[in-house]
Amino acid sequence: MIMRNCRDSGADERRVTVKPARFPSVPSFGLRKGMMQMSSCSGNCGSCASSGGCENQMENRMKHVKQAVLVLSGKGGVGKSTVAASLAVMLAKQGKKVGLLDVDFHGPSQPTLFGLQHERLEEGPNGLVPAEVAGIRLMSVGLVLDNPDHAVIWRGPAKTGALKQLLEETDWGELDCLVMDFPPGTGDESLAGCQLLPIPKRAIVVTTPQEVALADCRKCVDFCRRLEVPVIGIVENMSGFVCPDCSARHELFGTGGGARLAEKEGVPLLASIPLDPAFLKSCDFGELPAGLEKSSAVRGELDKVVRAVAAE
Ligand SMILES: Nc1ncnc2c1ncn2[C@@H]1O[C@H](COP(=O)(O)OP(=O)(O)OP(=O)(O)O)[C@@H](O)[C@H]1O
């Protein structure tokens, strides 16, 4: 087997294209930790000269966040971002203070779901100011990159560093719940999320009914178990499609997969969300909150997820 020299890969994290002014310490991932321990921390990161390099910064930010809900999946394209965004919006509708952090660095979808893909976030006196949309506070790497169309070419340590920065440097304020939308699989981002967060965290695993998705989601549940992150339950998405013309139900991706996975893993099946083309269209147009309003079938199932999350 020929080992490639990683310098030849062309994928060097020094090519990170985030704006330095907005995302100041991206190129120095992990270097500052431990070097600038504050002896007289006021807890006000915004006015602190060491902002971005302080041992206490994660704790200071996160002490105002009651809990995190990690939305995971073993497979891409199963609707994880859609479920995470919907969950955040619906929790906010119930009066909760909700943050939504898009941890999918290579394919951040959250700005698109809310029609914010052309927005750029500013830095305020107390850190990066998240976008306020549909009652939630949204942060995504897609909102701080110089050019959202450029590929993000980061290795694991860069991703861990970026996640740490987004958690530490975003002015989340007080939150009842931080919903985190992870990329598919159990790689660097999911691992870093589980290990970095100093607050109670639980996970939701999103799957579609077919075996190829279930097999990967099984690994996701195993991942949570090993990292001692309680799994609230499984969400089966794209679970059947009701034809808008003839009202016949079609099981496009098979049936009962989510229930089988839940039973096998001993966790609840929280919801079976149907595939709704009108909802998809709303999401594509950046109108997820309006799409949720219109699709009672999708909303009804997501409501079960909201109840499960709200139940401590
Ligand atoms: N219940 C649903 N009904 C209709 N369309 C849906 C539904 N759930 C998700 N979609 C659509 O499916 C596509 C994929 O969804 P989404 O981006 O949320 O998946 P994902 O798991 O986050 O993907 P990835 O992790 O690969 O980025 C999107 O176009 C989304 O609008």
The ligand as an SDF file (V2000), in Angstrom:
LIG
                    3D

 31 33  0  0  0  0  0  0  0  0999 V2000
  -39.8730   14.8400    5.9480 N   0  0  0  0  0  0  0  0  0  0  0  0
  -39.3970   15.4030    4.8490 C   0  0  0  0  0  0  0  0  0  0  0  0
  -40.2230   15.6480    3.7960 N   0  0  0  0  0  0  0  0  0  0  0  0
  -39.7380   16.1950    2.6590 C   0  0  0  0  0  0  0  0  0  0  0  0
  -38.4690   16.5390    2.4640 N   0  0  0  0  0  0  0  0  0  0  0  0
  -37.6110   16.3200    3.4800 C   0  0  0  0  0  0  0  0  0  0  0  0
  -38.0210   15.7530    4.7140 C   0  0  0  0  0  0  0  0  0  0  0  0
  -36.9370   15.6690    5.5170 N   0  0  0  0  0  0  0  0  0  0  0  0
  -35.9070   16.1800    4.8270 C   0  0  0  0  0  0  0  0  0  0  0  0
  -36.3030   16.5610    3.6030 N   0  0  0  0  0  0  0  0  0  0  0  0
  -35.4590   17.0950    2.5090 C   0  0  0  0  0  0  0  0  0  0  0  0
  -34.4480   16.1350    2.2520 O   0  0  0  0  0  0  0  0  0  0  0  0
  -33.2220   16.7770    1.9060 C   0  0  0  0  0  0  0  0  0  0  0  0
  -32.1230   16.3070    2.8490 C   0  0  0  0  0  0  0  0  0  0  0  0
  -32.4250   16.7610    4.1540 O   0  0  0  0  0  0  0  0  0  0  0  0
  -31.3030   17.2900    5.1450 P   0  0  0  0  0  0  0  0  0  0  0  0
  -30.3910   18.2370    4.4640 O   0  0  0  0  0  0  0  0  0  0  0  0
  -32.0010   17.7400    6.3760 O   0  0  0  0  0  0  0  0  0  0  0  0
  -30.5200   15.9170    5.4090 O   0  0  0  0  0  0  0  0  0  0  0  0
  -29.1980   15.6730    6.2620 P   0  0  0  0  0  0  0  0  0  0  0  0
  -29.3470   14.3480    6.8980 O   0  0  0  0  0  0  0  0  0  0  0  0
  -28.9430   16.8140    7.1770 O   0  0  0  0  0  0  0  0  0  0  0  0
  -28.1250   15.6320    5.1340 O   0  0  0  0  0  0  0  0  0  0  0  0
  -26.5180   15.7670    5.2660 P   0  0  0  0  0  0  0  0  0  0  0  0
  -26.1440   15.3430    6.6250 O   0  0  0  0  0  0  0  0  0  0  0  0
  -26.0140   14.8480    4.2240 O   0  0  0  0  0  0  0  0  0  0  0  0
  -26.2270   17.2140    5.0150 O   0  0  0  0  0  0  0  0  0  0  0  0
  -33.5080   18.2590    1.9890 C   0  0  0  0  0  0  0  0  0  0  0  0
  -33.8140   18.7070    0.6880 O   0  0  0  0  0  0  0  0  0  0  0  0
  -34.7410   18.3680    2.8820 C   0  0  0  0  0  0  0  0  0  0  0  0
  -35.5290   19.4910    2.5800 O   0  0  0  0  0  0  0  0  0  0  0  0
  1  2  1  0
  2  3  1  0
  2  7  2  0
  3  4  2  0
  4  5  1  0
  5  6  2  0
  6  7  1  0
  6 10  1  0
  7  8  1  0
  8  9  2  0
  9 10  1  0
 10 11  1  0
 11 12  1  0
 11 30  1  0
 12 13  1  0
 13 14  1  0
 13 28  1  0
 14 15  1  0
 15 16  1  0
 16 17  2  0
 16 18  1  0
 16 19  1  0
 19 20  1  0
 20 21  2  0
 20 22  1  0
 20 23  1  0
 23 24  1  0
 24 25  2  0
 24 26  1  0
 24 27  1  0
 28 29  1  0
 28 30  1  0
 30 31  1  0
M  END
$$$$
